[in-house]
Amino acid sequence: MEDSLQVSLEPGEQILWQGGTEAFETLDNTHKKSFAVKAIIGSLVAILISAVYVFAVINTAPINYFVFLVVFILCGIPAFNFLGDAHKLRKTVYLATDRRLIVLRDSVHDMKYACIHEAAFRMDRDGHVSLLCGDEAMKLKPEKWREAAVVGQRVTEGPDCHRFVFYAPSDPEALKDILNAHLSFSL
């Protein structure tokens, strides 16, 4: 990760703040309902597929077992993505430099301060404070902040920031002070 950091810094750029994601429970109050809905829908689809499979076997219909297996596995992906997102965020490093925000994970995502026209720190039901930058990020419900932080930035039609999220950064007050000094507006 240190190599990614050195490669991603521009000449003369200075790191002003560095932190990770504060400790959080994977299935906290903010995310339990979302996970349950995904797991229930996946389970219902899997039960339906199993019923079709049983019906086909009983009626001696020609069955492509591989297709059933693939569809059955696909039913669990939303729930497993949820768990994977939490794991990825625990390994995430957030940076604020004198020029931009940077997210280091498997790859580097960044957002220059000049591209950020709206941002806010918001708290979820579990007390985790997240940084939301851009019009799309500001509209997200708290249960979507983790997913948005994993997906990374979204810039469309020009240089403006539409969605860039730091999920539950450690020491958000220090980060807020730095951003207030570098953004064209106050948080």
Secondary structure, DSSP 8 states (H G I E B T S, - for coil): -HHHHHHHS-TT--EEEEEEB----TT-HHHHHHHHHHHHHHHHHHHHHHHHHHHHHHTT----HHHHHHHHHHTTHHHHHHHHHHHHHHT-EEEEESSEEEEESSSEEEEEGGG---EEEEE-TTS-EEEEESHHHHH--GGGHHHHHHH--EE-SSS-EEEEEE-SBSSHHHHHHHHHHHSSS--
